[in-house]
Amino acid sequence: MTILRAVGLMSGTSMDGIDLAMLRTDGLDFIETGVSAFIPYEAAFRRTLEKSLETAKAIVERGDRPDGLAALENEITLRHARAVAEFLAGPAGASGAPDVIGFHGQTVLHRPAKGVTVQLGDGALLAEQTGVPVVFDMRANDMACGGQGAPLVPAYHAALARSLPAPFGGSYPVVYVNVGGISNITCVPAEGDPVAFDTGPGNTLIDQWVSREGGVPFDAGGAIASEGGVNAQVVLRYLDNPFFAKAGPKSLDRNDFTLELAEGMELSDGARTLAAVSAEAILKSVAHLPERPKLWVVCGGGRKNPHIVGDLRAGAAESGAEVIVAEDAGLNGDATEAEAWAYLAVRSIKGLPLTFPGTTGCRQPATGGVLARPTLGAR
């Protein structure tokens, strides 16, 4: 099939900035990764995004934009347009202009039980601003087909699993773990479609905790947590949430878990305990997989937290499984989600499935996304 050059854009639940990645792919098994970048949001804009989560609770229909959300959507889109321009002005643009942009937007509400998911981002405006066709709104059709609308990265994870280098190739089932604001896993069997679901809070509670208690946006390298200890009772209280007993497919909103159970702890103890919550939630997901994993590949910002990764390694070792981070397999763990959005954009253009019954609960494999072409400069 035709190989296209795509740029993927991701602004995740951590709300810390925009990840960009260049990818050449046929939307199937050919994947050639390229340059990636991260453009951080300043603290004031992060606070604006965080406040928008409260505003978004008033949304009833997906198109609703109450109390300033329309203006925020416009600003988010223009920020992404500037990010693309900056990205393509550097090494990413040296190999030619992209054929398509995969645009995630900023999730401000995800309520799968009500069939509502809202990502702020105007794909048509982004196409006009960049002069490049844009695929956006990739979650909606999955929900129309009975799915949770998340996670969407598993199609890309499955393709990566088929090209794992030695000595990791053939280590099925392989589970890709994306530890972003919310963690999700993709279990790729030797044969058949992947199984995927959100596992619980990833970095979001840790970020909220150290921001509130320590005045810093995140626990860089787990330094704060390294001074603390795990409160096992708090971990157990978090894991007692009914979410963990549910089989997949299942997905979470950023607000589904709060800091309430961590109240009263010292800063470092809270950071270390919430790291343990993230890891234990991922390990607990094994109960809902068809087979025990042989290999775990950790992607996303959480792979830089040695406490999350260390707890995962210790737990996985009990069943003889190995845990590696993305770079051990030759991947860029910072760019995986942005790469996924580039990959999904190409699949969308070609009418290939983005989601599967085992990843989101949709009734049948479902494509998705809306294609916006610029009125000028369309290719």
SERO-4910 file (N, C-alpha, C, O; in steps of 0.05 Angstrom, whole numbers):
BEGIN
 pado doro    nc1    nc2    nc3   cac1   cac2   cac3    cc1    cc2    cc3    oc1    oc2    oc3
  Met    A     17    -24      0      0      0      0     17     25      0     41     24      7
  Thr    A      5     47     -8     20     73     -9     31     81     18     17     80     38
  Ile    A     56     90     18     68    100     42     64    130     43     71    144     24
  Leu    A     54    140     66     49    169     69     67    179     92     75    165    110
  Arg    A     72    205     89     87    219    110     67    234    128     52    250    118
  Ala    A     67    228    154     47    240    171     60    253    196     81    243    205
  Val    A     48    274    205     56    286    231     34    281    251     10    285    245
  Gly    A     41    270    274     22    266    296     25    287    317     47    294    325
  Leu    A      2    296    327      2    316    348    -14    305    372    -36    295    369
  Met    A     -2    308    396    -15    297    420    -12    316    443     11    324    450
  Ser    A    -34    324    455    -34    339    480    -50    322    499    -75    321    498
  Gly    A    -37    309    518    -50    288    534    -62    298    560    -64    322    565
  Thr    A    -70    279    576    -83    286    602    -65    299    622    -74    310    642
  Ser    A    -38    297    617    -20    312    635    -21    342    630    -13    358    647
  Met    A    -31    350    606    -35    378    599     -9    394    602    -10    417    610
  Asp    A     14    382    595     39    396    598     50    408    573     69    423    573
  Gly    A     38    401    550     48    412    525     39    395    501     22    378    503
  Ile    A     52    400    478     46    387    453     69    369    445     92    379    442
  Asp    A     64    344    441     83    325    429     78    324    399     55    323    390
  Leu    A    100    325    384     99    323    355    117    301    345    139    297    357
  Ala    A    109    286    325    126    265    314    121    261    284     98    262    275
  Met    A    142    257    270    140    251    241    142    221    237    158    207    251
  Leu    A    125    210    219    124    181    215    119    176    185    102    190    173
  Arg    A    132    157    174    125    147    147    113    119    151    125    102    164
  Thr    A     90    115    140     76     89    144     56     84    122     46    102    108
  Asp    A     50     58    118     29     50    101      3     45    116    -17     37    105
  Gly    A      4     50    142    -20     45    159    -22     16    167    -42      9    180
  Leu    A     -3      0    159     -4    -29    166     22    -35    181     25    -27    204
  Asp    A     40    -49    169     64    -58    183     89    -42    177    110    -45    190
  Phe    A     88    -26    156    112     -9    150    111     16    168     93     32    165
  Ile    A    131     18    185    133     42    203    162     51    202    181     36    209
  Glu    A    166     76    195    192     89    195    189    114    212    178    134    203
  Thr    A    200    113    236    198    136    254    218    158    246    239    152    234
  Gly    A    211    183    252    228    205    245    232    223    269    233    215    292
  Val    A    235    249    263    241    269    283    217    273    301    194    271    292
  Ser    A    222    279    326    200    285    345    208    310    361    231    318    361
  Ala    A    188    322    374    193    346    390    172    349    411    150    336    409
  Phe    A    178    365    431    158    372    451    159    402    456    180    414    460
  Ile    A    135    414    455    133    443    460    116    446    485     92    442    484
  Pro    A    128    455    507    114    456    532     94    479    534     98    500    521
  Tyr    A     74    476    549     56    498    556     67    512    580     79    500    598
  Glu    A     64    539    580     72    554    604     52    548    626     30    539    622
  Ala    A     61    554    651     45    547    674     18    559    674     -2    546    681
  Ala    A     15    584    665    -11    598    665    -30    584    646    -54    582    652
  Phe    A    -20    575    623    -38    561    604    -46    534    615    -69    525    611
  Arg    A    -28    521    628    -35    495    641    -58    499    661    -76    483    662
  Arg    A    -56    520    676    -77    526    696   -104    531    682   -125    523    691
  Thr    A   -102    545    659   -127    550    643   -139    524    634   -163    520    635
  Leu    A   -122    505    624   -132    479    615   -145    464    638   -166    451    635
  Glu    A   -131    464    661   -142    450    684   -169    461    693   -187    446    701
  Lys    A   -172    487    692   -198    500    699   -220    492    679   -243    490    687
  Ser    A   -212    487    654   -231    480    634   -244    453    639   -266    448    629
  Leu    A   -231    436    655   -243    410    661   -269    414    678   -288    399    675
  Glu    A   -269    434    695   -293    440    710   -315    451    692   -338    442    694
  Thr    A   -307    469    675   -327    481    656   -339    460    639   -363    460    633
  Ala    A   -322    441    630   -331    420    611   -352    401    623   -366    387    609
  Lys    A   -354    401    650   -374    383    662   -403    392    655   -421    376    658
  Ala    A   -406    416    645   -432    426    637   -440    417    609   -463    421    601
  Ile    A   -422    405    595   -427    396    567   -447    373    567   -444    354    582
  Val    A   -467    375    551   -487    354    547   -483    341    520   -481    317    518
  Glu    A   -482    358    499   -477    348    472   -448    353    464   -436    373    474
  Arg    A   -436    336    447   -408    339    441   -400    366    430   -378    375    434
  Gly    A   -419    379    416   -413    405    404   -415    428    423   -409    451    415
  Asp    A   -424    424    447   -428    446    466   -400    458    474   -381    443    478
  Arg    A   -399    484    475   -375    498    484   -382    520    503   -380    544    496
  Pro    A   -390    513    528   -400    534    547   -377    550    559   -354    542    560
  Asp    A   -384    574    567   -367    591    584   -338    593    575   -320    586    591
  Gly    A   -333    601    551   -306    606    542   -292    583    529   -269    586    521
  Leu    A   -304    559    528   -290    536    516   -286    540    486   -267    529    475
  Ala    A   -304    555    473   -300    560    444   -274    576    439   -259    570    421
  Ala    A   -270    597    456   -246    613    453   -221    596    460   -200    599    447
  Leu    A   -224    579    480   -201    562    487   -195    542    465   -172    537    459
  Glu    A   -215    531    453   -211    513    430   -196    527    408   -178    515    395
  Asn    A   -203    551    402   -189    567    381   -160    570    389   -142    567    372
  Glu    A   -155    577    414   -127    582    423   -111    556    421    -88    556    413
  Ile    A   -123    534    430   -110    508    429   -102    502    400    -80    492    395
  Thr    A   -120    506    382   -115    500    353    -93    517    342    -75    507    329
  Leu    A    -93    543    349    -72    561    339    -45    554    351    -25    556    337
  Arg    A    -45    546    376    -20    537    388     -9    512    373     15    510    369
  His    A    -27    494    366    -18    470    351     -8    478    323     12    467    313
  Ala    A    -20    498    311    -11    507    284     17    519    286     34    514    269
  Arg    A     21    535    307     48    547    311     69    525    316     91    526    307
  Ala    A     60    505    332     78    482    338     86    468    312    109    460    309
  Val    A     67    463    295     73    449    269     92    466    253    111    455    241
  Ala    A     87    492    251    104    510    235    133    509    246    152    507    230
  Glu    A    136    510    272    162    509    284    175    481    279    199    480    273
  Phe    A    160    460    281    169    433    277    180    429    249    201    418    244
  Leu    A    164    438    229    171    434    201    193    453    191    205    448    170
  Ala    A    197    474    207    219    493    200    246    481    207    267    491    198
  Gly    A    246    460    223    271    447    232    276    422    217    267    419    194
  Pro    A    291    403    229    298    378    215    274    362    205    277    347    186
  Ala    A    251    364    219    228    348    210    219    355    182    208    338    168
  Gly    A    224    380    174    215    388    147    236    383    126    230    387    102
  Ala    A    259    374    133    281    370    114    275    348     93    284    349     71
  Ser    A    259    329    101    253    306     84    227    310     67    219    291     54
  Gly    A    216    333     69    192    338     53    168    344     70    167    338     94
  Ala    A    148    357     58    123    364     72    107    340     78    107    320     63
  Pro    A     92    340    100     75    317    107     51    316     89     41    336     78
  Asp    A     41    292     85     16    287     70     -9    292     87    -30    298     77
  Val    A     -6    288    113    -29    291    131    -19    296    160      3    289    167
  Ile    A    -36    309    175    -31    313    203    -53    298    219    -76    300    213
  Gly    A    -44    283    239    -63    270    258    -65    287    283    -46    290    297
  Phe    A    -89    298    288    -93    318    309   -111    307    330   -135    301    326
  His    A   -100    303    354   -116    293    376   -133    314    389   -156    309    396
  Gly    A   -122    338    394   -136    358    409   -132    353    439   -118    335    447
  Gln    A   -146    369    455   -143    367    484   -169    356    496   -190    369    495
  Thr    A   -167    333    508   -191    321    521   -198    337    546   -182    341    563
  Val    A   -223    346    547   -233    360    571   -256    345    584   -264    351    606
  Leu    A   -267    325    570   -289    309    581   -290    282    567   -289    280    543
  His    A   -291    261    583   -294    234    572   -313    219    589   -306    211    611
  Arg    A   -337    215    579   -358    201    594   -370    179    576   -391    183    564
  Pro    A   -355    157    574   -364    136    555   -392    124    562   -406    116    544
  Ala    A   -399    123    587   -425    113    595   -448    130    583   -470    120    579
  Lys    A   -442    155    578   -462    173    566   -457    178    536   -471    193    524
  Gly    A   -437    164    526   -431    167    497   -420    194    490   -424    203    467
  Val    A   -406    207    508   -396    234    503   -366    234    508   -356    226    529
  Thr    A   -351    244    489   -323    250    492   -317    276    477   -325    279    454
  Val    A   -302    294    490   -297    320    478   -267    326    478   -255    327    499
  Gln    A   -257    330    454   -229    339    450   -230    366    437   -239    369    415
  Leu    A   -220    386    451   -220    413    440   -198    415    419   -175    409    424
  Gly    A   -206    424    395   -188    426    373   -204    428    347   -220    410    342
  Asp    A   -199    448    331   -214    453    307   -197    443    283   -178    457    275
  Gly    A   -203    420    273   -187    408    252   -187    424    226   -167    426    213
  Ala    A   -210    436    220   -212    452    195   -194    477    198   -181    485    178
  Leu    A   -194    490    221   -177    513    225   -148    505    224   -131    520    213
  Leu    A   -141    483    236   -113    474    235   -104    468    206    -82    475    199
  Ala    A   -122    456    190   -115    452    162   -110    478    147    -92    480    131
  Glu    A   -127    498    152   -123    524    139    -97    537    148    -83    549    132
  Gln    A    -91    535    174    -67    548    184    -41    535    175    -21    548    171
  Thr    A    -42    509    171    -18    494    163    -15    488    133      6    484    123
  Gly    A    -38    489    119    -38    482     91    -35    452     86    -29    444     64
  Val    A    -41    436    107    -38    407    106    -65    394    113    -77    403    132
  Pro    A    -74    373     99    -98    359    107    -95    349    136    -74    340    144
  Val    A   -117    350    151   -117    343    179   -139    322    184   -162    326    176
  Val    A   -131    300    198   -151    281    208   -154    286    238   -134    286    252
  Phe    A   -179    290    246   -184    296    274   -209    282    283   -222    268    267
  Asp    A   -217    286    308   -242    274    319   -242    244    314   -262    234    304
  Met    A   -221    231    322   -218    202    316   -232    184    336   -233    160    332
  Arg    A   -244    195    358   -257    178    377   -287    174    373   -298    155    381
  Ala    A   -299    194    360   -328    195    359   -341    171    345   -361    160    355
  Asn    A   -330    162    322   -343    140    308   -342    114    324   -360     97    323
  Asp    A   -320    110    339   -319     87    356   -342     86    376   -355     66    381
  Met    A   -348    109    388   -371    111    407   -397    106    392   -415     93    403
  Ala    A   -399    116    368   -424    111    352   -427     81    346   -449     71    342
  Cys    A   -405     66    346   -405     37    342   -406     22    368   -400     -2    368
  Gly    A   -412     35    390   -415     22    415   -390     20    432   -390      6    452
  Gly    A   -369     33    424   -344     32    438   -341     53    460   -357     71    462
  Gln    A   -319     51    475   -313     70    496   -299     95    486   -297    115    500
  Gly    A   -291     95    461   -276    118    450   -247    119    459   -233    138    453
  Ala    A   -238     99    473   -211     98    484   -205     70    494   -224     55    501
  Pro    A   -180     62    494   -157     76    482   -155     71    452   -165     51    442
  Leu    A   -142     90    438   -139     88    409   -111     80    401   -107     72    378
  Val    A    -92     81    418    -64     75    411    -59     45    405    -39     39    392
  Pro    A    -76     26    414    -70     -2    410    -64    -11    382    -48    -29    378
  Ala    A    -77      2    362    -71     -6    334    -42     -2    328    -29    -18    314
  Tyr    A    -31     20    338     -2     26    334     15      7    350     35     -3    341
  His    A      7      3    375     22    -16    392     24    -44    379     46    -56    379
  Ala    A      2    -53    367      3    -79    354     22    -80    331     36   -100    327
  Ala    A     23    -58    316     42    -57    294     71    -57    304     89    -69    292
  Leu    A     76    -42    326    103    -42    338    111    -69    348    134    -77    345
  Ala    A     92    -83    360     98   -110    370    108   -129    349    124   -147    354
  Arg    A     97   -126    325    105   -144    303    133   -138    293    143   -153    277
  Ser    A    145   -116    302    171   -109    292    191   -106    315    212    -92    311
  Leu    A    186   -118    338    205   -116    360    232   -129    352    232   -150    340
  Pro    A    254   -116    359    280   -127    353    288   -149    372    276   -152    393
  Ala    A    308   -164    364    320   -184    382    332   -170    406    343   -148    402
  Pro    A    331   -181    430    321   -208    436    292   -208    444    282   -228    456
  Phe    A    277   -186    439    250   -184    449    229   -195    429    206   -201    437
  Gly    A    236   -196    403    217   -206    384    206   -234    390    222   -251    399
  Gly    A    181   -238    387    169   -264    392    161   -269    421    152   -290    428
  Ser    A    165   -248    438    158   -251    467    129   -246    471    121   -227    485
  Tyr    A    112   -262    460     83   -259    463     72   -274    487     83   -296    494
  Pro    A     51   -264    499     39   -238    495     58   -215    504     70   -217    525
  Val    A     59   -194    488     74   -170    496     53   -148    503     34   -144    489
  Val    A     58   -135    525     40   -114    534     54    -87    532     75    -83    545
  Tyr    A     43    -69    517     53    -41    516     37    -25    538     13    -26    539
  Val    A     52    -11    554     40      5    576     46     34    570     70     42    568
  Asn    A     26     50    566     30     78    563     23     92    590     -1     93    598
  Val    A     43    102    603     38    116    629     39    146    624     59    159    626
  Gly    A     15    156    617     11    185    614     -4    195    638      1    185    660
  Gly    A    -21    215    635    -37    223    657    -54    200    667    -56    195    691
  Ile    A    -67    186    648    -81    161    653    -64    139    640    -54    143    618
  Ser    A    -61    116    653    -46     94    641    -65     76    626    -88     71    633
  Asn    A    -55     65    603    -70     45    589    -51     23    579    -27     28    576
  Ile    A    -61      0    574    -45    -22    564    -57    -33    538    -81    -31    533
  Thr    A    -39    -45    523    -47    -60    499    -33    -87    501     -8    -89    501
  Cys    A    -49   -108    502    -38   -135    503    -39   -147    474    -61   -151    463
  Val    A    -16   -153    463    -15   -163    435     -8   -192    436     14   -200    444
  Pro    A    -27   -209    428    -22   -238    428     -6   -246    403     -2   -230    385
  Ala    A      3   -271    402     17   -281    379     -2   -281    354      8   -276    332
  Glu    A    -27   -285    358    -47   -285    337    -72   -271    346    -79   -272    370
  Gly    A    -85   -258    328   -111   -245    334   -107   -215    341    -85   -204    342
  Asp    A   -130   -202    346   -130   -174    352   -121   -168    380   -123   -185    398
  Pro    A   -111   -143    385   -102   -136    412   -125   -133    431   -148   -129    423
  Val    A   -118   -134    457   -137   -128    478   -126   -104    493   -102   -103    500
  Ala    A   -143    -84    498   -133    -60    510   -154    -46    528   -178    -50    524
  Phe    A   -144    -31    547   -162    -15    564   -145      3    582   -121     -1    585
  Asp    A   -158     24    593   -145     41    613   -142     25    638   -160      9    646
  Thr    A   -120     29    652   -115     13    677   -119     30    702   -122     18    724
  Gly    A   -118     56    700   -120     73    724   -104     98    721    -94    104    700
  Pro    A   -101    113    743    -85    137    742    -56    130    737    -44    111    748
  Gly    A    -43    147    719    -15    143    713      1    164    728      9    161    751
  Asn    A      5    187    714     20    209    727      2    230    739     11    247    754
  Thr    A    -24    230    732    -41    253    738    -43    258    768    -42    281    776
  Leu    A    -46    237    784    -48    242    813    -22    252    825    -21    269    842
  Ile    A      0    240    815     27    249    824     31    278    817     40    294    834
  Asp    A     24    286    792     28    314    784     11    332    801     20    353    809
  Gln    A    -14    325    805    -32    341    821    -21    344    850    -22    366    861
  Trp    A    -11    322    860     -1    322    888     23    341    891     23    358    909
  Val    A     43    337    874     68    353    878     63    382    870     77    400    880
  Ser    A     44    387    852     37    415    846     24    428    870     30    451    877
  Arg    A      5    414    882    -10    426    905      7    428    930      7    448    944
  Glu    A     22    407    936     37    405    961     65    416    959     77    425    979
  Gly    A     77    416    935    105    424    932    109    447    913    132    457    911
  Gly    A     88    455    898     91    478    880    107    473    855    117    492    843
  Val    A    110    448    847    124    441    823    105    425    805     87    411    815
  Pro    A    108    426    778     88    414    761     89    384    760     69    371    755
  Phe    A    112    372    765    114    342    765    139    334    781    156    350    787
  Asp    A    140    308    787    162    297    803    184    288    784    184    264    777
  Ala    A    202    306    776    222    299    757    240    277    766    253    279    787
  Gly    A    241    255    751    258    232    757    251    218    783    267    203    793
  Gly    A    227    224    794    218    212    819    234    221    842    236    208    863
  Ala    A    247    245    840    264    255    861    250    259    887    260    253    909
  Ile    A    226    271    886    210    275    910    203    249    923    206    245    947
  Ala    A    193    230    907    184    204    917    207    189    930    203    173    948
  Ser    A    232    194    920    255    179    931    260    185    960    274    170    973
  Glu    A    249    207    970    252    215    998    230    203   1016    231    206   1040
  Gly    A    211    190   1003    187    181   1018    184    151   1018    200    136   1007
  Gly    A    163    142   1031    156    114   1033    128    109   1024    112    128   1022
  Val    A    121     84   1019     95     76   1010     76     72   1034     82     57   1052
  Asn    A     53     85   1033     32     80   1052     14     58   1040     -3     64   1023
  Ala    A     18     33   1048      4     10   1036    -26     12   1039    -41      3   1022
  Gln    A    -35     24   1061    -64     26   1065    -77     45   1045    -99     40   1036
  Val    A    -63     67   1039    -73     85   1019    -74     72    991    -94     75    977
  Val    A    -53     57    985    -53     42    959    -77     23    958    -91     23    937
  Leu    A    -82      8    979   -104    -10    979   -131      4    977   -149     -6    964
  Arg    A   -133     27    989   -159     42    987   -163     51    958   -186     50    948
  Tyr    A   -142     60    945   -145     67    916   -153     43    899   -171     45    882
  Leu    A   -140     21    905   -145     -3    888   -172    -16    895   -181    -34    880
  Asp    A   -185     -7    915   -212    -17    922   -233     -5    905   -257    -12    907
  Asn    A   -226     14    888   -245     27    871   -258      6    852   -244    -11    841
  Pro    A   -284      7    848   -298    -12    831   -287    -14    803   -290    -34    789
  Phe    A   -274      7    793   -263      7    766   -245    -16    762   -245    -28    740
  Phe    A   -229    -23    782   -209    -44    778   -220    -72    776   -207    -90    765
  Ala    A   -244    -76    786   -257   -102    784   -271   -106    757   -277   -129    750
  Lys    A   -275    -85    742   -288    -87    716   -269    -98    695   -246    -90    694
  Ala    A   -280   -116    679   -264   -125    656   -264   -104    634   -281    -86    634
  Gly    A   -244   -105    617   -243    -86    595   -262    -95    573   -273   -117    574
  Pro    A   -267    -78    554   -256    -52    550   -267    -32    571   -291    -34    578
  Lys    A   -251    -13    579   -260      7    598   -241     31    595   -217     28    587
  Ser    A   -251     55    601   -234     79    599   -241     98    621   -262     96    633
  Leu    A   -223    117    625   -225    136    647   -224    165    638   -213    171    617
  Asp    A   -237    182    653   -233    211    651   -212    219    671   -209    206    692
  Arg    A   -199    241    666   -178    251    684   -189    256    712   -174    255    732
  Asn    A   -215    262    715   -226    269    741   -238    245    756   -249    248    777
  Asp    A   -235    221    745   -247    197    757   -233    189    783   -245    176    800
  Phe    A   -208    197    786   -193    192    811   -183    219    821   -175    236    806
  Thr    A   -185    222    848   -177    248    860   -156    243    882   -148    220    887
  Leu    A   -147    265    894   -128    263    916   -140    258    943   -126    257    963
  Glu    A   -166    254    944   -180    252    970   -167    231    988   -164    235   1012
  Leu    A   -161    208    976   -151    186    993   -122    190   1002   -112    177   1020
  Ala    A   -109    210    990    -81    215    998    -78    238   1018    -56    245   1027
  Glu    A   -101    250   1025   -100    273   1043    -85    266   1069    -88    244   1080
  Gly    A    -69    286   1079    -56    283   1105    -28    272   1103    -13    272   1123
  Met    A    -19    262   1080      8    251   1078     28    274   1074     21    295   1064
  Glu    A     53    268   1081     75    286   1076     81    286   1046     75    266   1032
  Leu    A     93    307   1035     97    310   1006    110    286    994    100    275    975
  Ser    A    133    278   1004    148    256    991    134    229    995    134    212    977
  Asp    A    122    224   1018    106    200   1021     83    198   1002     77    177    991
  Gly    A     70    221    998     48    221    979     57    215    950     44    200    936
  Ala    A     79    227    942     90    222    915     98    193    912     92    181    891
  Arg    A    110    182    932    119    153    930     94    135    930     94    115    915
  Thr    A     75    141    947     51    124    949     35    125    923     25    105    914
  Leu    A     32    149    911     17    151    886     31    138    863     19    129    844
  Ala    A     58    137    864     73    122    844     67     92    846     64     78    826
  Ala    A     65     83    871     58     55    876     30     49    867     24     27    856
  Val    A     11     68    870    -16     64    860    -16     61    830    -29     43    819
  Ser    A      0     77    816      1     75    787     11     47    778     -1     34    761
  Ala    A     33     38    791     44     12    784     26    -11    791     22    -29    775
  Glu    A     14    -10    815     -3    -32    824    -28    -34    807    -39    -56    802
  Ala    A    -38    -11    798    -62    -11    781    -56    -25    755    -72    -40    744
  Ile    A    -32    -20    744    -24    -33    719    -21    -63    723    -31    -79    707
  Leu    A     -8    -71    745     -5   -100    750    -32   -113    755    -35   -137    748
  Lys    A    -50    -99    767    -76   -111    773    -92   -117    747   -109   -134    747
  Ser    A    -84   -103    726    -98   -108    700    -94   -136    689   -110   -144    672
  Val    A    -73   -149    698    -68   -176    688    -92   -195    692    -96   -213    676
  Ala    A   -107   -190    713   -130   -207    718   -151   -206    696   -167   -224    693
  His    A   -150   -185    679   -169   -182    658   -158   -188    630   -170   -181    610
  Leu    A   -134   -200    629   -121   -207    604   -125   -237    598   -127   -253    617
  Pro    A   -127   -244    573   -131   -273    566   -107   -290    573   -110   -314    578
  Glu    A    -83   -278    573    -59   -293    580    -40   -275    597    -42   -251    595
  Arg    A    -23   -288    613     -3   -272    628     18   -262    608     28   -277    592
  Pro    A     25   -236    611     46   -225    593     73   -237    598     80   -245    620
  Lys    A     89   -239    576    117   -247    579    135   -223    578    157   -223    590
  Leu    A    126   -201    566    142   -177    563    124   -153    566    103   -151    554
  Trp    A    134   -133    582    120   -108    585    139    -86    573    163    -86    580
  Val    A    128    -69    556    143    -47    545    131    -21    555    108    -15    549
  Val    A    146     -5    570    134     19    583    141     44    567    164     50    562
  Cys    A    120     58    559    123     83    544    110    106    560     99    101    581
  Gly    A    113    130    549    100    153    562    118    164    584    139    153    591
  Gly    A    110    187    594    126    202    614    132    186    639    152    190    652
  Gly    A    113    168    646    116    152    671    140    133    671    148    124    692
  Arg    A    150    127    647    174    109    646    198    122    658    218    109    663
  Lys    A    197    149    661    220    164    673    218    165    703    237    174    716
  Asn    A    197    154    714    194    153    743    204    125    752    191    105    747
  Pro    A    228    124    765    240     98    771    223     82    791    227     58    793
  His    A    206     96    806    190     81    826    167     66    812    161     43    819
  Ile    A    154     79    792    134     65    777    146     41    763    135     19    764
  Val    A    168     46    749    181     24    733    191      2    752    189    -21    746
  Gly    A    203     10    774    214     -9    793    192    -27    805    196    -51    808
  Asp    A    170    -14    813    148    -30    824    136    -48    803    129    -71    809
  Leu    A    135    -39    778    125    -57    756    144    -80    753    135   -103    750
  Arg    A    170    -75    753    190    -97    749    187   -118    772    187   -142    767
  Ala    A    184   -108    796    182   -126    818    157   -143    817    158   -167    822
  Gly    A    135   -131    810    110   -146    808    109   -165    784    100   -187    787
  Ala    A    120   -156    761    120   -174    738    139   -198    741    133   -219    731
  Ala    A    161   -193    756    180   -215    760    168   -238    775    177   -261    772
  Glu    A    148   -233    791    135   -255    806    122   -276    788    119   -299    796
  Ser    A    116   -268    763    105   -287    744    124   -293    721    116   -304    701
  Gly    A    149   -285    725    170   -291    705    170   -273    681    183   -279    661
  Ala    A    156   -250    683    155   -231    660    177   -210    662    188   -205    684
  Glu    A    185   -199    639    206   -179    638    193   -152    633    174   -150    617
  Val    A    204   -131    645    195   -104    640    218    -88    629    240    -87    640
  Ile    A    213    -75    606    233    -58    594    220    -31    588    196    -29    587
  Val    A    236    -10    584    226     16    576    229     17    545    244      2    533
  Ala    A    214     36    534    213     37    504    240     38    491    245     25    471
  Glu    A    259     53    503    285     56    490    300     30    489    317     27    472
  Asp    A    295     11    507    308    -15    506    301    -30    481    316    -47    472
  Ala    A    278    -23    470    269    -36    445    273    -18    420    262    -23    399
  Gly    A    289      3    424    295     20    401    273     40    395    273     52    374
  Leu    A    255     45    414    233     63    410    239     89    425    256     91    442
  Asn    A    223    110    417    225    136    431    200    137    449    178    143    439
  Gly    A    203    132    475    180    131    493    166    157    496    143    158    504
  Asp    A    179    180    490    166    206    492    148    211    468    128    226    470
  Ala    A    154    198    445    140    204    420    119    183    413    105    187    393
  Thr    A    116    162    428     99    140    420     70    148    414     59    140    394
  Glu    A     59    165    432     31    172    428     28    191    404      9    188    388
  Ala    A     46    210    400     45    227    377     48    211    351     35    215    331
  Glu    A     67    191    352     70    173    329     45    158    323     37    154    300
  Ala    A     31    150    345      6    135    341    -14    152    327    -29    142    310
  Trp    A    -15    178    334    -35    194    321    -29    199    291    -47    202    275
  Ala    A     -3    199    284      4    200    256     -4    174    242    -15    175    220
  Tyr    A      1    152    255     -6    125    244    -36    123    240    -45    113    219
  Leu    A    -51    131    260    -80    129    259    -91    148    237   -111    141    224
  Ala    A    -79    171    232    -88    188    211    -86    175    184   -104    177    167
  Val    A    -64    161    180    -61    146    154    -81    124    152    -92    120    131
  Arg    A    -85    109    174   -106     88    173   -133    100    167   -149     88    153
  Ser    A   -139    123    179   -165    135    174   -169    142    145   -190    137    133
  Ile    A   -149    154    132   -150    161    104   -155    137     87   -170    138     67
  Lys    A   -144    114     95   -146     90     79   -170     73     87   -175     51     76
  Gly    A   -186     83    106   -210     68    114   -204     43    130   -221     25    131
  Leu    A   -181     42    143   -174     18    159   -184     22    188   -188     44    197
  Pro    A   -188      0    202   -198      3    230   -179     17    248   -155     13    247
  Leu    A   -190     34    265   -174     47    286   -178     32    313   -160     32    330
  Thr    A   -201     20    316   -208      6    341   -220    -21    335   -230    -27    313
  Phe    A   -220    -38    357   -229    -65    354   -247    -72    378   -245    -59    399
  Pro    A   -263    -93    376   -280   -100    399   -264   -105    424   -274    -99    446
  Gly    A   -240   -116    422   -224   -122    445   -209    -98    456   -196   -100    477
  Thr    A   -209    -75    442   -195    -51    452   -214    -30    463   -207    -17    483
  Thr    A   -237    -27    451   -255     -6    461   -283    -17    466   -300     -3    478
  Gly    A   -289    -41    457   -316    -52    460   -334    -46    437   -358    -51    439
  Cys    A   -324    -35    415   -341    -29    392   -352    -56    381   -340    -77    385
  Arg    A   -375    -54    367   -388    -78    358   -372    -93    337   -374   -117    335
  Gln    A   -357    -78    321   -340    -90    300   -317    -71    296   -318    -48    304
  Pro    A   -295    -81    283   -272    -63    278   -282    -37    265   -297    -39    245
  Ala    A   -274    -14    275   -285     11    266   -263     30    258   -244     34    272
  Thr    A   -267     42    234   -250     65    227   -261     90    240   -280     88    256
  Gly    A   -250    113    233   -259    137    246   -243    161    237   -225    158    220
  Gly    A   -249    184    248   -235    208    241   -250    224    220   -265    214    204
  Val    A   -245    250    221   -256    269    201   -233    282    187   -214    291    199
  Leu    A   -235    282    160   -213    294    144   -220    322    136   -241    327    124
  Ala    A   -203    341    144   -207    369    136   -184    377    117   -161    373    124
  Arg    A   -191    387     94   -171    396     75   -170    426     74   -191    439     75
  Pro    A   -146    437     71   -144    467     69   -155    475     42   -153    461     22
  Thr    A   -168    499     41   -178    508     16   -156    517     -3   -159    517    -27
  Leu    A   -133    524      9   -109    531     -6    -87    512      3    -83    507     26
  Gly    A    -71    503    -16    -48    487    -10    -55    457     -5    -37    442      4
  Ala    A    -79    449    -12    -86    420     -8    -70    403    -28    -66    411    -51
  Arg    A    -63    380    -18    -48    362    -36    -65    338    -43    -56    320    -57
***
